[in-house]
Amino acid sequence: MKLGNYQSLDKKSTKSVFIDYIGALEIPIIDYVAIGVQDTIHKTSTSMMSRDEWQKTFYTLGLAEHDPLRKASFNTKSNIFSFDDLDYQDSHGKEVMRLRRLYEIENGLVIMRKNLGHNFMLTLATGYKNFSPYKFFIDKHVAIDRIFSDLINLVSPATKKYQTQIFNHQGVGAK
C-alpha cells in the first residue's frame, strides 16, 4: 500500500503544552509518547513526538514512507497493537525500527481510536526490551484512556485537515 504524505505536527504552542503534559505524567517505564492523526481516505498523517531529536530525524529522513508502525496503523482492524506484533516487511522497515532503537524507543504499544475517515493514535514506548505491552495496557488502561482523551483534545484544533469527515446522506429524510 502506498502511503500519502507525513507532516510533523510542530505548532509551537501545542508542542509546549504537549511536552509539559508528558513531563508531568507518572507512568512507570514509559519514556516516549506520540500522538498522531491519520486521514484514512488520503493516507496522510501528522504526529507529535515527545523526543524532538527523533521527530526531526523521522521527518528529515522521510522515514514515514517505510515505517512499520505507520503501515500497521493504516492497515489493521485492531485498536491496539505492540511493536512485537509488527512485520517489518522489507529492509526499509527494519532500518526504521533500528533507528528507533538508537533513540531508545525499543518496545511499545500503539492504541487507536478509529473514526469514519480518520484515526487518532497514541504510541507509548520504552527503552526496555522486556516490556510487556499488553500486561501494561491491562494494568494501566484507565490512565491510558484519560491520557489519550487529553491528547486528542490538545491536538484536535491543529489537525483538522487530517480529520476527514464522511457523511452518509442515504436515508436522511427517507421513509
BAVEXKOL-824441 format. One record per atom (N, C-alpha, C): residue number from 1; residue in one letter; atom name; y, z, x. Coordinates in steps of 0.1 Angstrom, whole numbers. Layout:
# residues N
+-------+--------+------+-------+-------+-------+
| torvo | kollum | baza |     Y |     Z |     X |
+-------+--------+------+-------+-------+-------+
|   NUM |      A |   CA |     Y |     Z |     X |
...
+-------+--------+------+-------+-------+-------+
//
This chain:
# residues 175
+-------+--------+------+-------+-------+-------+
| torvo | kollum | baza |     Y |     Z |     X |
+-------+--------+------+-------+-------+-------+
|     1 |      M |    N |   -12 |     0 |     8 |
|     1 |      M |   CA |     0 |     0 |     0 |
|     1 |      M |    C |    12 |     0 |     9 |
|     2 |      K |    N |    22 |    -9 |     6 |
|     2 |      K |   CA |    34 |    -9 |    13 |
|     2 |      K |    C |    44 |     1 |     7 |
|     3 |      L |    N |    49 |    10 |    15 |
|     3 |      L |   CA |    58 |    19 |    10 |
|     3 |      L |    C |    73 |    14 |    12 |
|     4 |      G |    N |    81 |    19 |     3 |
|     4 |      G |   CA |    95 |    15 |     4 |
|     4 |      G |    C |   103 |    23 |    15 |
|     5 |      N |    N |   116 |    23 |    14 |
|     5 |      N |   CA |   124 |    30 |    24 |
|     5 |      N |    C |   123 |    45 |    23 |
|     6 |      Y |    N |   126 |    51 |    34 |
|     6 |      Y |   CA |   127 |    65 |    35 |
|     6 |      Y |    C |   141 |    68 |    40 |
|     7 |      Q |    N |   147 |    78 |    35 |
|     7 |      Q |   CA |   161 |    83 |    39 |
|     7 |      Q |    C |   161 |    98 |    41 |
|     8 |      S |    N |   166 |   103 |    52 |
|     8 |      S |   CA |   168 |   117 |    54 |
|     8 |      S |    C |   178 |   122 |    44 |
|     9 |      L |    N |   175 |   133 |    38 |
|     9 |      L |   CA |   185 |   140 |    29 |
|     9 |      L |    C |   193 |   149 |    38 |
|    10 |      D |    N |   205 |   145 |    41 |
|    10 |      D |   CA |   212 |   153 |    51 |
|    10 |      D |    C |   227 |   157 |    46 |
|    11 |      K |    N |   228 |   158 |    33 |
|    11 |      K |   CA |   241 |   162 |    28 |
|    11 |      K |    C |   244 |   176 |    34 |
|    12 |      K |    N |   255 |   178 |    41 |
|    12 |      K |   CA |   257 |   190 |    49 |
|    12 |      K |    C |   257 |   203 |    40 |
|    13 |      S |    N |   264 |   203 |    29 |
|    13 |      S |   CA |   264 |   215 |    21 |
|    13 |      S |    C |   251 |   219 |    16 |
|    14 |      T |    N |   243 |   209 |    11 |
|    14 |      T |   CA |   229 |   211 |     6 |
|    14 |      T |    C |   220 |   216 |    18 |
|    15 |      K |    N |   222 |   210 |    29 |
|    15 |      K |   CA |   213 |   213 |    41 |
|    15 |      K |    C |   216 |   228 |    45 |
|    16 |      S |    N |   229 |   232 |    45 |
|    16 |      S |   CA |   233 |   245 |    49 |
|    16 |      S |    C |   227 |   256 |    40 |
|    17 |      V |    N |   227 |   253 |    26 |
|    17 |      V |   CA |   221 |   263 |    17 |
|    17 |      V |    C |   206 |   263 |    19 |
|    18 |      F |    N |   200 |   251 |    21 |
|    18 |      F |   CA |   185 |   250 |    23 |
|    18 |      F |    C |   181 |   258 |    35 |
|    19 |      I |    N |   188 |   257 |    46 |
|    19 |      I |   CA |   185 |   264 |    58 |
|    19 |      I |    C |   186 |   279 |    56 |
|    20 |      D |    N |   197 |   283 |    50 |
|    20 |      D |   CA |   199 |   297 |    47 |
|    20 |      D |    C |   188 |   303 |    38 |
|    21 |      Y |    N |   184 |   295 |    28 |
|    21 |      Y |   CA |   174 |   299 |    18 |
|    21 |      Y |    C |   160 |   301 |    26 |
|    22 |      I |    N |   157 |   291 |    34 |
|    22 |      I |   CA |   144 |   291 |    41 |
|    22 |      I |    C |   144 |   303 |    51 |
|    23 |      G |    N |   156 |   305 |    57 |
|    23 |      G |   CA |   157 |   316 |    67 |
|    23 |      G |    C |   155 |   330 |    60 |
|    24 |      A |    N |   158 |   331 |    48 |
|    24 |      A |   CA |   157 |   344 |    40 |
|    24 |      A |    C |   143 |   346 |    35 |
|    25 |      L |    N |   134 |   335 |    35 |
|    25 |      L |   CA |   121 |   337 |    29 |
|    25 |      L |    C |   112 |   346 |    38 |
|    26 |      E |    N |   104 |   353 |    31 |
|    26 |      E |   CA |    94 |   362 |    38 |
|    26 |      E |    C |    80 |   358 |    34 |
|    27 |      I |    N |    76 |   346 |    39 |
|    27 |      I |   CA |    63 |   341 |    36 |
|    27 |      I |    C |    55 |   342 |    49 |
|    28 |      P |    N |    45 |   351 |    50 |
|    28 |      P |   CA |    38 |   352 |    62 |
|    28 |      P |    C |    31 |   339 |    66 |
|    29 |      I |    N |    31 |   336 |    78 |
|    29 |      I |   CA |    25 |   324 |    85 |
|    29 |      I |    C |    33 |   311 |    84 |
|    30 |      I |    N |    40 |   309 |    73 |
|    30 |      I |   CA |    47 |   296 |    71 |
|    30 |      I |    C |    60 |   296 |    80 |
|    31 |      D |    N |    61 |   286 |    88 |
|    31 |      D |   CA |    73 |   285 |    96 |
|    31 |      D |    C |    79 |   271 |    95 |
|    32 |      Y |    N |    75 |   263 |    86 |
|    32 |      Y |   CA |    81 |   250 |    83 |
|    32 |      Y |    C |    81 |   247 |    68 |
|    33 |      V |    N |    92 |   242 |    63 |
|    33 |      V |   CA |    93 |   239 |    49 |
|    33 |      V |    C |   100 |   226 |    47 |
|    34 |      A |    N |    95 |   217 |    38 |
|    34 |      A |   CA |   103 |   205 |    35 |
|    34 |      A |    C |   102 |   203 |    20 |
|    35 |      I |    N |   113 |   198 |    15 |
|    35 |      I |   CA |   114 |   194 |     0 |
|    35 |      I |    C |   117 |   179 |     0 |
|    36 |      G |    N |   110 |   172 |    -8 |
|    36 |      G |   CA |   112 |   158 |    -9 |
|    36 |      G |    C |   112 |   153 |   -24 |
|    37 |      V |    N |   118 |   141 |   -26 |
|    37 |      V |   CA |   118 |   134 |   -39 |
|    37 |      V |    C |   113 |   120 |   -36 |
|    38 |      Q |    N |   104 |   116 |   -45 |
|    38 |      Q |   CA |    99 |   102 |   -44 |
|    38 |      Q |    C |   102 |    94 |   -57 |
|    39 |      D |    N |   107 |    82 |   -55 |
|    39 |      D |   CA |   108 |    73 |   -66 |
|    39 |      D |    C |    94 |    65 |   -66 |
|    40 |      T |    N |    86 |    68 |   -76 |
|    40 |      T |   CA |    72 |    62 |   -76 |
|    40 |      T |    C |    72 |    48 |   -81 |
|    41 |      I |    N |    83 |    43 |   -86 |
|    41 |      I |   CA |    84 |    29 |   -90 |
|    41 |      I |    C |    87 |    20 |   -78 |
|    42 |      H |    N |    97 |    24 |   -71 |
|    42 |      H |   CA |   101 |    16 |   -59 |
|    42 |      H |    C |    95 |    20 |   -46 |
|    43 |      K |    N |    87 |    31 |   -46 |
|    43 |      K |   CA |    80 |    37 |   -35 |
|    43 |      K |    C |    90 |    41 |   -24 |
|    44 |      T |    N |   102 |    46 |   -28 |
|    44 |      T |   CA |   112 |    51 |   -18 |
|    44 |      T |    C |   112 |    66 |   -19 |
|    45 |      S |    N |   117 |    73 |    -9 |
|    45 |      S |   CA |   117 |    87 |    -9 |
|    45 |      S |    C |   128 |    93 |     0 |
|    46 |      T |    N |   131 |   105 |    -2 |
|    46 |      T |   CA |   140 |   113 |     7 |
|    46 |      T |    C |   135 |   127 |     8 |
|    47 |      S |    N |   139 |   133 |    19 |
|    47 |      S |   CA |   134 |   147 |    21 |
|    47 |      S |    C |   144 |   155 |    30 |
|    48 |      M |    N |   143 |   168 |    29 |
|    48 |      M |   CA |   150 |   177 |    38 |
|    48 |      M |    C |   140 |   186 |    44 |
|    49 |      M |    N |   141 |   187 |    58 |
|    49 |      M |   CA |   131 |   194 |    65 |
|    49 |      M |    C |   137 |   206 |    72 |
|    50 |      S |    N |   130 |   217 |    73 |
|    50 |      S |   CA |   136 |   229 |    79 |
|    50 |      S |    C |   137 |   228 |    95 |
|    51 |      R |    N |   131 |   218 |   101 |
|    51 |      R |   CA |   133 |   216 |   115 |
|    51 |      R |    C |   141 |   203 |   118 |
|    52 |      D |    N |   153 |   205 |   121 |
|    52 |      D |   CA |   162 |   194 |   123 |
|    52 |      D |    C |   157 |   184 |   133 |
|    53 |      E |    N |   152 |   189 |   144 |
|    53 |      E |   CA |   147 |   180 |   155 |
|    53 |      E |    C |   135 |   172 |   150 |
|    54 |      W |    N |   126 |   177 |   142 |
|    54 |      W |   CA |   115 |   169 |   136 |
|    54 |      W |    C |   121 |   159 |   126 |
|    55 |      Q |    N |   130 |   163 |   118 |
|    55 |      Q |   CA |   136 |   154 |   108 |
|    55 |      Q |    C |   143 |   142 |   115 |
|    56 |      K |    N |   150 |   145 |   126 |
|    56 |      K |   CA |   157 |   134 |   134 |
|    56 |      K |    C |   146 |   125 |   140 |
|    57 |      T |    N |   136 |   130 |   146 |
|    57 |      T |   CA |   125 |   122 |   152 |
|    57 |      T |    C |   118 |   114 |   141 |
|    58 |      F |    N |   115 |   120 |   130 |
|    58 |      F |   CA |   108 |   113 |   119 |
|    58 |      F |    C |   116 |   101 |   114 |
|    59 |      Y |    N |   129 |   103 |   112 |
|    59 |      Y |   CA |   137 |    92 |   107 |
|    59 |      Y |    C |   140 |    82 |   118 |
|    60 |      T |    N |   144 |    86 |   130 |
|    60 |      T |   CA |   148 |    77 |   141 |
|    60 |      T |    C |   136 |    68 |   145 |
|    61 |      L |    N |   124 |    73 |   146 |
|    61 |      L |   CA |   113 |    65 |   150 |
|    61 |      L |    C |   106 |    58 |   138 |
|    62 |      G |    N |   111 |    59 |   126 |
|    62 |      G |   CA |   106 |    52 |   115 |
|    62 |      G |    C |    92 |    56 |   111 |
|    63 |      L |    N |    89 |    69 |   113 |
|    63 |      L |   CA |    75 |    74 |   111 |
|    63 |      L |    C |    71 |    74 |    96 |
|    64 |      A |    N |    80 |    74 |    87 |
|    64 |      A |   CA |    77 |    74 |    73 |
|    64 |      A |    C |    68 |    63 |    68 |
|    65 |      E |    N |    69 |    51 |    74 |
|    65 |      E |   CA |    61 |    40 |    70 |
|    65 |      E |    C |    46 |    42 |    72 |
|    66 |      H |    N |    43 |    51 |    82 |
|    66 |      H |   CA |    29 |    53 |    86 |
|    66 |      H |    C |    24 |    67 |    83 |
|    67 |      D |    N |    33 |    75 |    77 |
|    67 |      D |   CA |    30 |    90 |    76 |
|    67 |      D |    C |    19 |    92 |    66 |
|    68 |      P |    N |     7 |    98 |    70 |
|    68 |      P |   CA |    -4 |   101 |    61 |
|    68 |      P |    C |     0 |   110 |    50 |
|    69 |      L |    N |     9 |   120 |    52 |
|    69 |      L |   CA |    14 |   129 |    41 |
|    69 |      L |    C |    21 |   121 |    30 |
|    70 |      R |    N |    30 |   112 |    35 |
|    70 |      R |   CA |    38 |   104 |    25 |
|    70 |      R |    C |    28 |    94 |    18 |
|    71 |      K |    N |    19 |    88 |    25 |
|    71 |      K |   CA |    10 |    79 |    18 |
|    71 |      K |    C |     1 |    86 |     8 |
|    72 |      A |    N |    -4 |    98 |    12 |
|    72 |      A |   CA |   -12 |   105 |     3 |
|    72 |      A |    C |    -5 |   110 |    -9 |
|    73 |      S |    N |     8 |   114 |    -8 |
|    73 |      S |   CA |    16 |   119 |   -19 |
|    73 |      S |    C |    19 |   108 |   -29 |
|    74 |      F |    N |    20 |    96 |   -24 |
|    74 |      F |   CA |    23 |    85 |   -33 |
|    74 |      F |    C |    10 |    80 |   -40 |
|    75 |      N |    N |    -2 |    83 |   -34 |
|    75 |      N |   CA |   -14 |    77 |   -39 |
|    75 |      N |    C |   -23 |    87 |   -46 |
|    76 |      T |    N |   -21 |   100 |   -45 |
|    76 |      T |   CA |   -30 |   110 |   -50 |
|    76 |      T |    C |   -27 |   113 |   -65 |
|    77 |      K |    N |   -37 |   116 |   -72 |
|    77 |      K |   CA |   -36 |   120 |   -86 |
|    77 |      K |    C |   -35 |   136 |   -86 |
|    78 |      S |    N |   -38 |   142 |   -75 |
|    78 |      S |   CA |   -38 |   156 |   -74 |
|    78 |      S |    C |   -23 |   162 |   -73 |
|    79 |      N |    N |   -21 |   174 |   -76 |
|    79 |      N |   CA |    -8 |   180 |   -75 |
|    79 |      N |    C |    -7 |   189 |   -62 |
|    80 |      I |    N |   -18 |   189 |   -55 |
|    80 |      I |   CA |   -19 |   198 |   -43 |
|    80 |      I |    C |   -29 |   192 |   -33 |
|    81 |      F |    N |   -25 |   191 |   -20 |
|    81 |      F |   CA |   -35 |   187 |   -10 |
|    81 |      F |    C |   -31 |   193 |     3 |
|    82 |      S |    N |   -40 |   195 |    12 |
|    82 |      S |   CA |   -38 |   201 |    25 |
|    82 |      S |    C |   -38 |   190 |    36 |
|    83 |      F |    N |   -32 |   194 |    47 |
|    83 |      F |   CA |   -33 |   184 |    59 |
|    83 |      F |    C |   -47 |   181 |    62 |
|    84 |      D |    N |   -56 |   191 |    60 |
|    84 |      D |   CA |   -70 |   189 |    63 |
|    84 |      D |    C |   -77 |   178 |    54 |
|    85 |      D |    N |   -71 |   175 |    43 |
|    85 |      D |   CA |   -77 |   166 |    33 |
|    85 |      D |    C |   -73 |   151 |    37 |
|    86 |      L |    N |   -64 |   149 |    46 |
|    86 |      L |   CA |   -59 |   136 |    49 |
|    86 |      L |    C |   -68 |   127 |    57 |
|    87 |      D |    N |   -68 |   115 |    53 |
|    87 |      D |   CA |   -74 |   104 |    60 |
|    87 |      D |    C |   -63 |    96 |    67 |
|    88 |      Y |    N |   -63 |    97 |    81 |
|    88 |      Y |   CA |   -52 |    91 |    88 |
|    88 |      Y |    C |   -52 |    75 |    88 |
|    89 |      Q |    N |   -63 |    69 |    83 |
|    89 |      Q |   CA |   -64 |    55 |    81 |
|    89 |      Q |    C |   -63 |    46 |    93 |
|    90 |      D |    N |   -53 |    49 |   102 |
|    90 |      D |   CA |   -51 |    40 |   113 |
|    90 |      D |    C |   -45 |    48 |   125 |
|    91 |      S |    N |   -44 |    41 |   136 |
|    91 |      S |   CA |   -38 |    48 |   148 |
|    91 |      S |    C |   -24 |    52 |   146 |
|    92 |      H |    N |   -16 |    45 |   137 |
|    92 |      H |   CA |    -2 |    49 |   135 |
|    92 |      H |    C |    -2 |    62 |   128 |
|    93 |      G |    N |   -11 |    64 |   118 |
|    93 |      G |   CA |   -11 |    77 |   111 |
|    93 |      G |    C |   -15 |    88 |   120 |
|    94 |      K |    N |   -25 |    85 |   129 |
|    94 |      K |   CA |   -29 |    96 |   138 |
|    94 |      K |    C |   -17 |    99 |   148 |
|    95 |      E |    N |    -9 |    90 |   151 |
|    95 |      E |   CA |     2 |    92 |   160 |
|    95 |      E |    C |    13 |   101 |   153 |
|    96 |      V |    N |    15 |    98 |   140 |
|    96 |      V |   CA |    25 |   106 |   133 |
|    96 |      V |    C |    20 |   121 |   132 |
|    97 |      M |    N |     7 |   123 |   130 |
|    97 |      M |   CA |     2 |   137 |   129 |
|    97 |      M |    C |     2 |   143 |   143 |
|    98 |      R |    N |     0 |   135 |   154 |
|    98 |      R |   CA |     0 |   141 |   167 |
|    98 |      R |    C |    15 |   145 |   170 |
|    99 |      L |    N |    24 |   137 |   166 |
|    99 |      L |   CA |    38 |   141 |   169 |
|    99 |      L |    C |    42 |   153 |   161 |
|   100 |      R |    N |    37 |   154 |   148 |
|   100 |      R |   CA |    39 |   166 |   140 |
|   100 |      R |    C |    35 |   179 |   148 |
|   101 |      R |    N |    23 |   178 |   154 |
|   101 |      R |   CA |    17 |   189 |   161 |
|   101 |      R |    C |    26 |   193 |   173 |
|   102 |      L |    N |    32 |   183 |   180 |
|   102 |      L |   CA |    42 |   186 |   191 |
|   102 |      L |    C |    53 |   194 |   186 |
|   103 |      Y |    N |    57 |   193 |   173 |
|   103 |      Y |   CA |    68 |   201 |   168 |
|   103 |      Y |    C |    62 |   214 |   161 |
|   104 |      E |    N |    50 |   217 |   164 |
|   104 |      E |   CA |    43 |   229 |   159 |
|   104 |      E |    C |    41 |   229 |   144 |
|   105 |      I |    N |    39 |   217 |   139 |
|   105 |      I |   CA |    35 |   216 |   125 |
|   105 |      I |    C |    21 |   212 |   125 |
|   106 |      E |    N |    12 |   221 |   126 |
|   106 |      E |   CA |    -2 |   219 |   128 |
|   106 |      E |    C |   -10 |   217 |   115 |
|   107 |      N |    N |    -8 |   225 |   106 |
|   107 |      N |   CA |   -16 |   225 |    93 |
|   107 |      N |    C |    -7 |   230 |    82 |
|   108 |      G |    N |   -10 |   225 |    70 |
|   108 |      G |   CA |    -2 |   229 |    59 |
|   108 |      G |    C |    -7 |   224 |    45 |
|   109 |      L |    N |     2 |   225 |    36 |
|   109 |      L |   CA |    -1 |   223 |    22 |
|   109 |      L |    C |    10 |   215 |    16 |
|   110 |      V |    N |     7 |   205 |     8 |
|   110 |      V |   CA |    17 |   198 |     0 |
|   110 |      V |    C |    15 |   200 |   -15 |
|   111 |      I |    N |    25 |   205 |   -22 |
|   111 |      I |   CA |    24 |   207 |   -36 |
|   111 |      I |    C |    34 |   198 |   -43 |
|   112 |      M |    N |    29 |   192 |   -54 |
|   112 |      M |   CA |    37 |   182 |   -60 |
|   112 |      M |    C |    40 |   185 |   -75 |
|   113 |      R |    N |    52 |   182 |   -80 |
|   113 |      R |   CA |    55 |   182 |   -94 |
|   113 |      R |    C |    58 |   167 |   -98 |
|   114 |      K |    N |    49 |   162 |  -106 |
|   114 |      K |   CA |    49 |   148 |  -109 |
|   114 |      K |    C |    56 |   146 |  -123 |
|   115 |      N |    N |    65 |   137 |  -123 |
|   115 |      N |   CA |    72 |   133 |  -135 |
|   115 |      N |    C |    70 |   118 |  -137 |
|   116 |      L |    N |    73 |   113 |  -148 |
|   116 |      L |   CA |    72 |    99 |  -151 |
|   116 |      L |    C |    83 |    91 |  -143 |
|   117 |      G |    N |    80 |    85 |  -132 |
|   117 |      G |   CA |    89 |    77 |  -124 |
|   117 |      G |    C |    93 |    84 |  -111 |
|   118 |      H |    N |    91 |    97 |  -110 |
|   118 |      H |   CA |    95 |   103 |   -97 |
|   118 |      H |    C |    87 |   116 |   -96 |
|   119 |      N |    N |    86 |   120 |   -83 |
|   119 |      N |   CA |    79 |   133 |   -80 |
|   119 |      N |    C |    87 |   141 |   -71 |
|   120 |      F |    N |    85 |   154 |   -71 |
|   120 |      F |   CA |    91 |   163 |   -62 |
|   120 |      F |    C |    79 |   168 |   -53 |
|   121 |      M |    N |    81 |   170 |   -40 |
|   121 |      M |   CA |    70 |   175 |   -32 |
|   121 |      M |    C |    75 |   186 |   -23 |
|   122 |      L |    N |    68 |   196 |   -22 |
|   122 |      L |   CA |    71 |   208 |   -13 |
|   122 |      L |    C |    60 |   208 |    -2 |
|   123 |      T |    N |    64 |   208 |    10 |
|   123 |      T |   CA |    55 |   210 |    21 |
|   123 |      T |    C |    57 |   223 |    28 |
|   124 |      L |    N |    46 |   231 |    29 |
|   124 |      L |   CA |    46 |   244 |    36 |
|   124 |      L |    C |    37 |   243 |    47 |
|   125 |      A |    N |    41 |   245 |    59 |
|   125 |      A |   CA |    33 |   243 |    71 |
|   125 |      A |    C |    34 |   254 |    81 |
|   126 |      T |    N |    25 |   254 |    91 |
|   126 |      T |   CA |    25 |   264 |   101 |
|   126 |      T |    C |    20 |   257 |   114 |
|   127 |      G |    N |    22 |   264 |   125 |
|   127 |      G |   CA |    17 |   260 |   138 |
|   127 |      G |    C |     3 |   265 |   140 |
|   128 |      Y |    N |    -3 |   273 |   131 |
|   128 |      Y |   CA |   -16 |   278 |   133 |
|   128 |      Y |    C |   -27 |   268 |   128 |
|   129 |      K |    N |   -36 |   265 |   137 |
|   129 |      K |   CA |   -47 |   256 |   134 |
|   129 |      K |    C |   -57 |   262 |   123 |
|   130 |      N |    N |   -59 |   275 |   124 |
|   130 |      N |   CA |   -69 |   281 |   115 |
|   130 |      N |    C |   -63 |   285 |   102 |
|   131 |      F |    N |   -52 |   280 |    98 |
|   131 |      F |   CA |   -46 |   282 |    85 |
|   131 |      F |    C |   -55 |   278 |    74 |
|   132 |      S |    N |   -57 |   286 |    64 |
|   132 |      S |   CA |   -65 |   283 |    52 |
|   132 |      S |    C |   -56 |   280 |    40 |
|   133 |      P |    N |   -52 |   267 |    38 |
|   133 |      P |   CA |   -42 |   264 |    29 |
|   133 |      P |    C |   -45 |   267 |    14 |
|   134 |      Y |    N |   -57 |   265 |    10 |
|   134 |      Y |   CA |   -60 |   268 |    -4 |
|   134 |      Y |    C |   -61 |   283 |    -7 |
|   135 |      K |    N |   -66 |   291 |     2 |
|   135 |      K |   CA |   -65 |   305 |     1 |
|   135 |      K |    C |   -51 |   310 |     1 |
|   136 |      F |    N |   -43 |   305 |     9 |
|   136 |      F |   CA |   -29 |   308 |    10 |
|   136 |      F |    C |   -22 |   305 |    -4 |
|   137 |      F |    N |   -25 |   294 |    -9 |
|   137 |      F |   CA |   -19 |   290 |   -22 |
|   137 |      F |    C |   -24 |   299 |   -33 |
|   138 |      I |    N |   -36 |   303 |   -34 |
|   138 |      I |   CA |   -41 |   312 |   -44 |
|   138 |      I |    C |   -34 |   326 |   -42 |
|   139 |      D |    N |   -33 |   331 |   -30 |
|   139 |      D |   CA |   -27 |   344 |   -28 |
|   139 |      D |    C |   -12 |   344 |   -31 |
|   140 |      K |    N |    -5 |   332 |   -29 |
|   140 |      K |   CA |    10 |   332 |   -29 |
|   140 |      K |    C |    15 |   323 |   -40 |
|   141 |      H |    N |     7 |   319 |   -50 |
|   141 |      H |   CA |    11 |   308 |   -59 |
|   141 |      H |    C |    24 |   312 |   -67 |
|   142 |      V |    N |    26 |   324 |   -71 |
|   142 |      V |   CA |    37 |   328 |   -79 |
|   142 |      V |    C |    50 |   326 |   -70 |
|   143 |      A |    N |    50 |   331 |   -58 |
|   143 |      A |   CA |    61 |   329 |   -49 |
|   143 |      A |    C |    64 |   315 |   -46 |
|   144 |      I |    N |    53 |   307 |   -44 |
|   144 |      I |   CA |    55 |   293 |   -41 |
|   144 |      I |    C |    61 |   286 |   -53 |
|   145 |      D |    N |    57 |   289 |   -65 |
|   145 |      D |   CA |    62 |   282 |   -77 |
|   145 |      D |    C |    77 |   285 |   -78 |
|   146 |      R |    N |    81 |   298 |   -75 |
|   146 |      R |   CA |    96 |   301 |   -76 |
|   146 |      R |    C |   104 |   294 |   -65 |
|   147 |      I |    N |    98 |   294 |   -53 |
|   147 |      I |   CA |   105 |   286 |   -42 |
|   147 |      I |    C |   106 |   272 |   -46 |
|   148 |      F |    N |    96 |   266 |   -51 |
|   148 |      F |   CA |    96 |   252 |   -54 |
|   148 |      F |    C |   107 |   249 |   -65 |
|   149 |      S |    N |   107 |   257 |   -75 |
|   149 |      S |   CA |   118 |   256 |   -85 |
|   149 |      S |    C |   132 |   257 |   -80 |
|   150 |      D |    N |   134 |   267 |   -71 |
|   150 |      D |   CA |   147 |   269 |   -65 |
|   150 |      D |    C |   151 |   257 |   -57 |
|   151 |      L |    N |   142 |   251 |   -49 |
|   151 |      L |   CA |   145 |   240 |   -40 |
|   151 |      L |    C |   147 |   227 |   -48 |
|   152 |      I |    N |   140 |   225 |   -59 |
|   152 |      I |   CA |   142 |   214 |   -68 |
|   152 |      I |    C |   156 |   215 |   -73 |
|   153 |      N |    N |   160 |   227 |   -78 |
|   153 |      N |   CA |   174 |   228 |   -83 |
|   153 |      N |    C |   184 |   226 |   -72 |
|   154 |      L |    N |   181 |   229 |   -60 |
|   154 |      L |   CA |   191 |   227 |   -49 |
|   154 |      L |    C |   193 |   212 |   -46 |
|   155 |      V |    N |   182 |   204 |   -45 |
|   155 |      V |   CA |   183 |   190 |   -41 |
|   155 |      V |    C |   185 |   180 |   -52 |
|   156 |      S |    N |   182 |   184 |   -65 |
|   156 |      S |   CA |   183 |   175 |   -76 |
|   156 |      S |    C |   197 |   168 |   -77 |
|   157 |      P |    N |   208 |   175 |   -76 |
|   157 |      P |   CA |   221 |   167 |   -77 |
|   157 |      P |    C |   222 |   156 |   -66 |
|   158 |      A |    N |   217 |   159 |   -54 |
|   158 |      A |   CA |   219 |   149 |   -43 |
|   158 |      A |    C |   208 |   138 |   -43 |
|   159 |      T |    N |   199 |   139 |   -52 |
|   159 |      T |   CA |   188 |   129 |   -51 |
|   159 |      T |    C |   186 |   122 |   -64 |
|   160 |      K |    N |   196 |   120 |   -72 |
|   160 |      K |   CA |   195 |   114 |   -85 |
|   160 |      K |    C |   189 |    99 |   -84 |
|   161 |      K |    N |   193 |    92 |   -73 |
|   161 |      K |   CA |   189 |    78 |   -72 |
|   161 |      K |    C |   174 |    77 |   -70 |
|   162 |      Y |    N |   167 |    88 |   -66 |
|   162 |      Y |   CA |   152 |    88 |   -64 |
|   162 |      Y |    C |   145 |    93 |   -77 |
|   163 |      Q |    N |   153 |    98 |   -86 |
|   163 |      Q |   CA |   147 |   104 |   -98 |
|   163 |      Q |    C |   147 |    94 |  -109 |
|   164 |      T |    N |   139 |    83 |  -107 |
|   164 |      T |   CA |   139 |    72 |  -117 |
|   164 |      T |    C |   133 |    78 |  -130 |
|   165 |      Q |    N |   140 |    75 |  -141 |
|   165 |      Q |   CA |   135 |    79 |  -154 |
|   165 |      Q |    C |   129 |    67 |  -162 |
|   166 |      I |    N |   118 |    70 |  -168 |
|   166 |      I |   CA |   111 |    59 |  -176 |
|   166 |      I |    C |   111 |    64 |  -190 |
|   167 |      F |    N |   116 |    56 |  -199 |
|   167 |      F |   CA |   117 |    60 |  -213 |
|   167 |      F |    C |   108 |    51 |  -221 |
|   168 |      N |    N |   100 |    57 |  -229 |
|   168 |      N |   CA |    91 |    49 |  -238 |
|   168 |      N |    C |    98 |    48 |  -252 |
|   169 |      H |    N |   103 |    36 |  -254 |
|   169 |      H |   CA |   111 |    33 |  -267 |
|   169 |      H |    C |   101 |    29 |  -278 |
|   170 |      Q |    N |    88 |    27 |  -275 |
|   170 |      Q |   CA |    79 |    24 |  -286 |
|   170 |      Q |    C |    77 |    36 |  -295 |
|   171 |      G |    N |    77 |    33 |  -307 |
|   171 |      G |   CA |    75 |    44 |  -317 |
|   171 |      G |    C |    88 |    51 |  -321 |
|   172 |      V |    N |    99 |    48 |  -314 |
|   172 |      V |   CA |   111 |    55 |  -318 |
|   172 |      V |    C |   116 |    49 |  -331 |
|   173 |      G |    N |   116 |    58 |  -341 |
|   173 |      G |   CA |   120 |    53 |  -354 |
|   173 |      G |    C |   109 |    46 |  -362 |
|   174 |      A |    N |    97 |    45 |  -356 |
|   174 |      A |   CA |    86 |    39 |  -362 |
|   174 |      A |    C |    80 |    48 |  -373 |
|   175 |      K |    N |    74 |    42 |  -383 |
|   175 |      K |   CA |    68 |    50 |  -393 |
|   175 |      K |    C |    54 |    49 |  -393 |
+-------+--------+------+-------+-------+-------+
//
